[in-house]
Amino acid sequence: MLPLVVRLERDAPPARTDALETAARAVLVLLSDERAVGAGEWAPVVHAWQDSRIRKVVRRARGAEWRRAAALPGITVTGREAEVRVFPPVPLDGWPKDLARLQVSGTELDDPGAPAEPADGVPVLWLSPALEMSAGKAMAQAGHGAQLAWWGLAAAERESWRAAGFPLAVRTAEPAAWAALTTGGLPVVRDAGFTEIPSGSCTVVADHPALRGSTLPSAG
């Protein structure tokens, strides 16, 4: 599985949407990192993970916990305020001790206000309006959506997205738009059912402009 650690300082937690978007970008940064491709040092474990379930687990850290996690091999990605560190995939029973001791629960985050409408042309990861997910669960699902979008792009489209810094937005779809989004040919994340929600639930639709042939409904 792919470990992600979000920094949650007690007095300055990030906004929920910022954390979700930063986690999604962190997955893309790792997938495109030179250490994860070709003959890179992380490539064997990344390839093995991608050939299996692309499971992701988000844990939280603060203070000394965060500093210990940041000292391990990985990549820290920053958003407006959020910080997420992504690590090379590890076996279920092979987590480094400084990550294994971190808590999965407690990643409850809020947005101070309604997120702004996504800018034109920016890829959007649409969350299901029917599912309640903790911030940690939603971060993992957004990461899945970003990864499915990445897999669906041609090499030139991937490079263009990478060169731009992986701009993206994570928003909750309007209920009236969700059916069209999930049946419009875009990548759809279906949860394996390990935690929080039933197996097979559609959690995210990855709406990258290069992956759609027509304009799809947008969230309000």
C-alpha positions in Angstrom: 0.0 0.0 0.0 1.0 3.6 -0.5 1.5 5.6 2.8 0.5 9.2 2.9 1.0 11.3 6.0 -0.9 14.6 6.5 0.5 17.2 8.9 -2.1 18.1 11.4 -0.8 20.5 14.0 -3.3 21.0 16.8 -3.5 24.8 16.5 -3.3 25.1 12.7 -5.1 22.2 10.8 -5.4 22.7 7.0 -8.8 23.1 5.3 -10.4 19.9 4.2 -10.4 20.7 0.4 -6.8 21.9 0.6 -5.8 18.6 2.2 -7.7 16.5 -0.4 -6.1 18.4 -3.3 -2.6 18.2 -1.8 -3.0 14.4 -1.3 -4.1 13.9 -4.9 -1.1 15.9 -6.1 1.2 14.0 -3.9 0.2 10.7 -5.6 0.9 12.3 -9.0 4.3 13.7 -7.8 5.4 10.3 -6.7 4.2 8.5 -9.8 6.1 10.9 -12.0 9.3 11.1 -9.8 12.4 9.8 -11.5 13.0 7.4 -8.6 9.6 5.7 -9.3 10.1 5.1 -13.0 12.5 3.3 -15.3 15.6 2.1 -13.3 14.8 4.4 -10.3 15.3 3.1 -6.8 11.6 3.1 -6.0 10.5 1.7 -9.4 10.3 -2.0 -8.4 8.0 -1.4 -5.5 5.9 1.2 -7.3 5.5 -1.2 -10.3 4.5 -4.1 -8.0 2.0 -1.9 -6.2 0.4 -0.6 -9.4 0.0 -4.2 -10.7 -2.1 -5.0 -7.6 -4.7 -3.0 -5.7 -3.6 0.6 -5.6 -4.5 0.8 -1.9 -3.6 4.0 0.0 -3.6 4.7 3.7 -3.5 8.2 5.1 -2.2 8.8 8.6 -1.7 12.0 10.6 1.3 13.5 12.4 2.2 16.6 14.3 5.3 18.0 16.0 8.0 15.4 16.5 5.9 12.8 14.8 5.9 14.9 11.6 9.7 15.6 11.8 10.4 11.8 12.1 8.2 11.0 9.2 9.8 13.8 7.1 13.2 12.2 7.7 12.2 9.0 6.0 12.6 8.6 2.2 9.6 10.2 0.5 8.3 13.5 -0.9 6.5 16.3 0.8 3.9 18.2 -1.2 2.4 21.5 0.0 -0.9 23.1 -0.8 -2.1 26.5 0.3 -1.6 25.4 3.9 -1.7 21.6 3.8 1.4 19.5 3.9 1.3 15.8 2.8 4.2 13.5 2.6 4.0 10.5 0.3 6.3 7.4 0.6 7.2 4.5 -1.6 4.7 1.6 -1.3 5.3 -0.7 1.6 3.9 -4.2 2.5 0.9 -4.3 4.7 3.1 -5.7 7.6 6.2 -3.8 6.6 5.6 -0.2 7.6 8.6 1.7 9.0 8.1 2.1 12.7 7.9 5.9 12.6 4.9 5.6 10.2 3.3 2.5 11.8 2.8 4.3 15.1 0.9 7.1 13.5 -2.9 7.3 13.9 -5.3 6.7 11.0 -8.3 8.1 12.8 -8.7 11.7 13.8 -8.3 13.2 10.3 -11.5 15.3 10.7 -11.1 18.5 8.8 -13.5 21.3 7.7 -13.6 24.0 5.1 -14.0 27.5 6.4 -16.3 28.3 3.5 -17.6 26.8 0.3 -14.8 26.0 -2.1 -14.6 28.3 -5.1 -15.7 27.1 -8.5 -12.8 25.3 -10.3 -11.0 27.3 -12.9 -11.8 26.5 -16.5 -9.6 23.7 -17.9 -8.5 22.4 -14.5 -8.9 18.7 -13.9 -11.6 18.0 -11.3 -11.9 15.0 -9.0 -15.6 14.8 -8.3 -16.6 13.3 -5.0 -19.8 11.4 -4.6 -22.5 13.5 -3.0 -24.1 10.4 -1.5 -21.2 9.2 0.7 -19.9 10.4 4.0 -16.2 10.0 4.3 -13.6 11.1 6.9 -11.0 13.5 5.5 -8.4 10.7 5.6 -10.6 8.4 3.6 -11.5 11.1 1.1 -7.8 12.0 0.7 -7.1 8.4 -0.2 -10.0 8.3 -2.7 -8.9 11.6 -4.3 -5.5 10.0 -4.7 -7.1 7.0 -6.4 -8.9 9.4 -8.8 -5.7 11.3 -9.6 -3.9 8.0 -10.3 -6.7 6.7 -12.6 -6.6 10.0 -14.6 -2.8 9.7 -14.8 -3.1 6.1 -16.2 -5.6 7.3 -18.8 -3.4 10.1 -20.3 -1.0 9.9 -23.2 2.7 10.5 -22.5 2.6 14.1 -23.8 -0.6 14.9 -21.7 1.1 13.5 -18.6 4.2 15.7 -19.2 2.1 18.8 -19.8 0.2 18.2 -16.5 3.5 17.5 -14.6 5.2 20.6 -16.1 2.2 22.8 -14.9 2.6 21.4 -11.4 -0.4 19.1 -11.5 -3.1 21.7 -11.1 -6.4 20.1 -10.0 -9.5 20.6 -7.9 -11.5 18.3 -5.6 -15.2 19.1 -5.3 -18.3 17.3 -4.3 -20.6 16.8 -7.3 -24.2 18.0 -7.4 -26.5 15.0 -6.9 -28.2 15.7 -10.3 -24.9 15.6 -12.1 -23.5 12.4 -10.4 -25.2 9.9 -12.6 -23.9 11.5 -15.8 -20.4 11.8 -14.4 -20.3 8.1 -13.5 -21.6 6.9 -16.8 -19.8 9.4 -19.1 -16.7 7.3 -19.8 -14.5 9.0 -17.3 -12.4 7.0 -14.8 -14.5 6.0 -11.8 -13.1 5.0 -8.4 -14.9 2.0 -6.9 -14.0 1.4 -3.3 -12.7 -2.0 -2.2 -14.8 -1.8 1.0 -11.9 -2.2 3.5 -13.0 0.8 5.6 -16.0 3.2 6.1 -18.1 2.5 3.0 -19.5 -0.6 1.3 -17.5 -2.4 -1.3 -18.1 -1.3 -4.9 -19.2 2.2 -3.9 -18.4 4.8 -6.6 -16.4 7.5 -4.7 -14.7 9.7 -7.2 -14.9 10.5 -10.9 -11.7 11.8 -12.5 -12.7 14.6 -14.9 -9.5 15.5 -16.8 -10.2 17.6 -19.9 -8.0 15.3 -22.0 -10.1 12.3 -21.0 -13.5 13.6 -22.1 -15.0 14.1 -25.5 -17.8 16.4 -24.4 -18.6 18.8 -21.7 -20.0 17.1 -18.6 -22.2 18.7 -15.8 -20.4 20.6 -13.2 -21.0 21.1 -9.5 -22.7 24.1 -8.2 
